[in-house]
């Protein structure tokens, strides 16, 4: 794996040199954009709005429109914003993981100690395990300030990028039911269904993304000149509108295994 950021974790007056790695990878077929007439590949171009000519990457910079005029920004300007946060994940406080709502969760990353920082890395990891806490921190990467939490995961420290409160949209405009009464028997039946679908131990490995596999079968069939028939599917709604009857029918349905 290739590191995407390097710097330090600021733990009080202790600096822990680390490298940051992406914890996830794309799991989808690499599809190209084509012209439907002749199947020529579509090429994206960076066009100057005034001249209509294509601009090379090395001649492209970033800017901000201020009072109808663009202010050009250089790499040095971005570095001037907050040099400390550009090089350090500064831990500002500790909290219980349950205190951070999952709506704030964004992207996971792996943290690896750089030579010389191994002992401090292990110290922070073990202290978090012992306390049952996660660390909340801030850092800058790719010209954007990020909020994150650090948590131990086995022998590693995991950095989970989290969203700022200002990025979470208000749902007050949604039509969320507030005054519907649930009967005790209905609730008990729903709890029974949850219990029936709860395994002794959850294994995420059993869940597989099969969409690309199925799509590849269609691609191979078309490549060989075969005709692909679209499978028929229709959502069948329960004939009974009674919630208890639907729950009873659900409990009577054999449990399906994840593919």
Residue, then its C-alpha position, 0 to 999 in steps of 0.5 A: x500500500x502507498x501512504x497518502x499522508x504523513x505527519x504526526x499524532x499530537x498526544x499532549x506533548x508526545x508526538x507520534x510520527x505516522x503514515x496514513x493509508x486508505x483502508x478501503x478500495x473500489x469494488x466495481x467494474x471499470x466502465x468507460x463512457x462511450x458515444x452510443x454511435x460507433x462506441x468511440x471512447x469519450x475523453x474529458x477535456x479541461x477547456x478555457x472558458x474564454x478561448x475554448x482551447x484545452x489547458x494542460x494540467x500543469x497550467x491549472x491552478x485553483x482560485x476563488x471568485x471574490x467580488x466578481x474577480x478570481x483570486x488565484x491560490x498557490x500551494x504556498x497559500x494553502x500551506x499558510x492556512x495552518x502549518x501545524x494541522x497540515x503536519x499533525x493530527x492534533x488530539x483535542x479530547x477523548x470520548x466514548x465511541x457511543x457519544x459520536x453518532x454514526x451519522x458523523x462517520x465518513x471514511x476509515x484509514x489505517x495509521x502506521x507508526x514511522x520508525x522511532x514512533x513505535x513505542x508511543x504508538x503502542x502506548x496510545x493504542x493500549x491507553x485507548x483500549x484500557x480507558x475504552x475511549x476514542x480520541x477526537x482530533x483535527x488535521x488538514x489533508x488535500x487543502x481541506x480541514x478534517x475532523x477524525x476519531x482514533x480508535x484501536x482495532x486489534x494491533x492497529x490504530x484506526x483513523x475514522x474521518x468524521x463529518x463536522x456538525x455543519x455538514x449534517x443536514x437538518x431532517x425537520x422538513x421530512x415527514x417523520x411519523x411522531x404520533x403513531x401508537x404501536x401495540x405491545x403485541x406488535x412490538x413483541x412480535x417485531x422483537x421476535x423477528x429481530x431475534x430470529x434474524x440475529x446470528x450467534x456471531x456476526x460475520x461481515x465476510x459472508x456478505x459479497x458484492x455480486x452485482x459486478x459478477x452478474x454484470x460480467x456475465x451479461x458483458x461476456x454473453x453480449x461479447x459472444x453475440x448472445x441475447x440477454x433476457x432481462x429477468x422478471x421481478x415484481x415486488x409482491x405486497x402482502x395481501x393483508x394490511x394487518x401488521x400483526x399478520x405480516x409479522x406472523x408471516x415473516x416469522x413463518x418464512x424460512x431464514x435466508x442465508x446471505x449470498 
